[in-house]
Amino acid sequence: MARDRSENQQYGSTRQHEASEHEKRDLFGKDDSEGAAHVSDDRLEARSEAEAPLISDVSADVAPVVEEFMGQAAQQNEAAAEAVPETRNKPGSYISFEHVSKSFDGFVVLEDVSFCVLPGETLCILGRSGVGKSVSLHMLMGFLKPDSGTIRVAGDDITSYDERKMQIVRRKLTMVFQNGALFDSITVGENVAFPLRERGELTEEQILQVVKGLLEMVGVAGMEDILPSDLSTGMKRSVAIARALAAQPEAILYDEPTTMVDPLMAHLLGDLIERLKQQLHLTSIVVTHDMRFAKKLADRVVFLHAGKAHFFGTMEEMEKSDDPILREFLQLDELVMPNS
Ligand SMILES: Nc1ncnc2c1ncn2[C@@H]1O[C@H](COP(=O)(O)OP(=O)(O)OP(=O)(O)O)[C@@H](O)[C@H]1O
């Protein structure tokens, strides 16, 4: 791995996080529109900082089972990182796009695009509307195929994989869609239990415990019996993250996680994604328009523009760049989202 893992909070730490009264007041003092009304004080308290151990949000009655489940996930992700072959004595990428091109009916969306994501790293894909950010995620998931170029996941060239082989890749790589893509006719609990039941490794009692713990972890405790249609947009995304975690993936792709949620919910989702990265060593790709979100999460960013990967590097490098296209994008963002 590129980064010293000892710096990262290991999953299952016993350090308990307690938000100070001051921190709590700060959170509630912020602009609080639609989604915040659905989030209780208790949930916010335990999740007000990215470094709070995930297990600290889980009830004592289910903590042992959840801790074992998440410990397995963390170990699996470390092993996956080790298994990626090195490239010229450097850590190999977990995900890579190599000279990828994609057109629809002659309309070029991506042309010779290359970027990579190291194991355990978070890459943000940035760019204006219609530049191919979602198309890139859909190609990674195998919903679309590139016209040319190579896409690799966990060291394997998946470019020409058929649906059967892609189903195996999707056990390692899962996507959290903007609308959550939950099954509307079954409850939140059944949605999260779905991947656990498919794997068939846990007893029914353990499944219910893991579901309860995962929902607590993502900030929607006690929502097991609710239908997805009764949840706010932000809560649907939280449940979608819980369902993704239930599948114990090695990497998660997030499509616009902060679109259509209020600033507080965006902050909570950002903290959650950060904690999953630090504590489960999950590799992540986040498509976002939200530069503050990208600054908070990204190890590196790829900026798509006019079909090309116009920039690929750290956020700091992007902000320092005097490239006129990057400057225009960053200035537009400052106009749209002035510092509060
Ligand atoms: N299945 C498809 N068939 C035809 N055109 C498509 C298909 N999927 C995407 N496109 C086109 O590809 C272009 C890029 O779409 P994409 O959804 O990746 O944009 P984006 O960068 O994610 O934009 P936004 O930020 O607005 O979501 C758009 O012009 C879109 O209409």
PDBQT file of the ligand as one rigid body, heavy atoms in Angstrom, charges set to zero:
ROOT
HETATM    1  N1  LIG A 401     -26.568   4.347 -22.141  1.00  0.00    +0.000 N 
HETATM    2  C1  LIG A 401     -26.354   5.501 -22.786  1.00  0.00    +0.000 A 
HETATM    3  N2  LIG A 401     -26.731   5.669 -24.067  1.00  0.00    +0.000 NA
HETATM    4  C2  LIG A 401     -26.480   6.812 -24.725  1.00  0.00    +0.000 A 
HETATM    5  N3  LIG A 401     -25.864   7.877 -24.172  1.00  0.00    +0.000 NA
HETATM    6  C3  LIG A 401     -25.470   7.776 -22.910  1.00  0.00    +0.000 A 
HETATM    7  C4  LIG A 401     -25.695   6.589 -22.134  1.00  0.00    +0.000 A 
HETATM    8  N4  LIG A 401     -25.183   6.787 -20.887  1.00  0.00    +0.000 NA
HETATM    9  C5  LIG A 401     -24.681   8.037 -20.885  1.00  0.00    +0.000 A 
HETATM   10  N5  LIG A 401     -24.847   8.632 -22.076  1.00  0.00    +0.000 N 
HETATM   11  C6  LIG A 401     -24.385   9.972 -22.441  1.00  0.00    +0.000 C 
HETATM   12  O1  LIG A 401     -23.013  10.063 -22.062  1.00  0.00    +0.000 OA
HETATM   13  C7  LIG A 401     -22.730  11.384 -21.602  1.00  0.00    +0.000 C 
HETATM   14  C8  LIG A 401     -22.070  11.305 -20.252  1.00  0.00    +0.000 C 
HETATM   15  O2  LIG A 401     -23.035  10.870 -19.307  1.00  0.00    +0.000 OA
HETATM   16  P1  LIG A 401     -22.714  10.699 -17.756  1.00  0.00    +0.000 P 
HETATM   17  O3  LIG A 401     -23.991  10.273 -17.124  1.00  0.00    +0.000 OA
HETATM   18  O4  LIG A 401     -21.525   9.858 -17.570  1.00  0.00    +0.000 OA
HETATM   19  O5  LIG A 401     -22.368  12.202 -17.325  1.00  0.00    +0.000 OA
HETATM   20  P2  LIG A 401     -21.858  12.729 -15.925  1.00  0.00    +0.000 P 
HETATM   21  O6  LIG A 401     -20.496  13.265 -16.103  1.00  0.00    +0.000 OA
HETATM   22  O7  LIG A 401     -22.048  11.675 -14.900  1.00  0.00    +0.000 OA
HETATM   23  O8  LIG A 401     -22.894  13.939 -15.731  1.00  0.00    +0.000 OA
HETATM   24  P3  LIG A 401     -23.778  14.404 -14.495  1.00  0.00    +0.000 P 
HETATM   25  O9  LIG A 401     -22.798  15.069 -13.579  1.00  0.00    +0.000 OA
HETATM   26  O10 LIG A 401     -24.741  15.370 -15.087  1.00  0.00    +0.000 OA
HETATM   27  O11 LIG A 401     -24.413  13.183 -13.912  1.00  0.00    +0.000 OA
HETATM   28  C9  LIG A 401     -24.047  12.149 -21.617  1.00  0.00    +0.000 C 
HETATM   29  O12 LIG A 401     -24.110  12.913 -22.793  1.00  0.00    +0.000 OA
HETATM   30  C10 LIG A 401     -25.091  11.057 -21.641  1.00  0.00    +0.000 C 
HETATM   31  O13 LIG A 401     -26.256  11.470 -22.302  1.00  0.00    +0.000 OA
ENDROOT
TORSDOF 0
